[in-house]
Amino acid sequence: MEFAQHLSDHRVSEQERTKILQNPGFGNFFTDHTAVIDWSADAGWHNARVEPYGPISLDPAASVLHYGQEVFEGLKAYRHEDGSVRTFRPGKNGERINASARRLALPELPVEHFVEAVRQLVAVDQDWVPSGDGEALYLRPFMIATEAFLGVRPAREVSFRVIASPAGNYFGGELHAVPIWLSQNFARAGHGGTGEAKCGGNYAASLAAQMEAEAHGCPQVLFLDPTDDFSVEELGGMNVFFVLEGGTLVTPRLNGNILHGITRDSVLQLAREMDLTVEERKFTLDEWREAVANGTLKEAFACGTAAVITPIAELRSAEGTMVLPETTSDSVWGSIRAKLLGVQRGTVEDTHGWLTRLV
Ligand SMILES: *Cc1c(COP(=O)(O)O)cnc(C)c1O
């Protein structure tokens, strides 16, 4: 697939970009271009192009605006010491957007076109890839139903886009353990629903719980499955892990409601290589409480592309606060995080072939 290049004649100045890259935060600034591929039922995928970043012209009847037919991805591009730019397991994101697309009745995009769109965008906007510790260029591929039609059926016109945003620490400032809010009034997914799809609707449905969390000083929400003994599912946008006494790493099994995190999968692989006992299984709130009470729970952490690995300090709920043990410098989360970040940044050997060079 050939990408036409319509390059911007009003790029952000070098001076302005340098200032932005000094403290990008998360999701605040966007690069000069976007990569686009259109789809129609008649023509399939066509009109691949890189064009200047800017507002999209959409018909007010476009189905994404009414029925939320949308899926997205998130991955990062890292600047290596030799100046090259690499991304982490992009084929997995390509496969996952197709799994999400199937659930939302959107067309599948061949994985090689997905990766090429990412490569095209990063190539023209490579000056935006930061080189600081913990910094990367966050890439947001997404697919929206653009057809102007108010009947309820899968759209016959769709657009796939990639935008990019320089990113520092997701939760702002230095890495520290975060308090998590336990959502008891809301669920993020139900059996047979869209919990496994990375779609905007799941996030829209999580915002009321997120507001509750923020009102209680928590940056993230933990969701349980009320139909399965209140077993732990995940946070609004991150998977969760528990470390038990004796070096056992537990994470909820993929039960159809949980997002198949690529960080989750990578953590599991690294943990097995570190000779930890790895268990993907049901983990209930009761078991969590008991393990804290009897001292067998050593660590809990959340993981995802945006925030990498973040330890959980405590679980707050309407019933009170459960404080988790303070983790030490030889923590399991710390050593997995160091390995994962090292591979991503090119300072630890990539023995799995997880990196793809973009520039
Ligand atoms: C994206 C996402 C994750 C993390 O997935 P990664 O591939 O590790 O970035 C976890 N949970 C939800 C709900 C997500 O949307």
PDBQT file of the ligand as one rigid body, heavy atoms in Angstrom, charges set to zero:
ROOT
HETATM    1  C1  LIG A 401      -5.421  -0.560  26.446  1.00  0.00    +0.000 C 
HETATM    2  C2  LIG A 401      -5.987  -1.165  27.672  1.00  0.00    +0.000 A 
HETATM    3  C3  LIG A 401      -5.199  -1.920  28.554  1.00  0.00    +0.000 A 
HETATM    4  C4  LIG A 401      -3.698  -2.076  28.414  1.00  0.00    +0.000 C 
HETATM    5  O1  LIG A 401      -3.319  -2.701  27.232  1.00  0.00    +0.000 OA
HETATM    6  P1  LIG A 401      -1.818  -2.571  26.720  1.00  0.00    +0.000 P 
HETATM    7  O2  LIG A 401      -1.819  -3.315  25.442  1.00  0.00    +0.000 OA
HETATM    8  O3  LIG A 401      -0.963  -3.167  27.729  1.00  0.00    +0.000 OA
HETATM    9  O4  LIG A 401      -1.547  -1.121  26.545  1.00  0.00    +0.000 OA
HETATM   10  C5  LIG A 401      -5.819  -2.520  29.639  1.00  0.00    +0.000 A 
HETATM   11  N1  LIG A 401      -7.136  -2.365  29.857  1.00  0.00    +0.000 NA
HETATM   12  C6  LIG A 401      -7.926  -1.632  29.043  1.00  0.00    +0.000 A 
HETATM   13  C7  LIG A 401      -9.369  -1.513  29.340  1.00  0.00    +0.000 C 
HETATM   14  C8  LIG A 401      -7.371  -1.007  27.925  1.00  0.00    +0.000 A 
HETATM   15  O5  LIG A 401      -8.153  -0.271  27.138  1.00  0.00    +0.000 OA
ENDROOT
TORSDOF 0
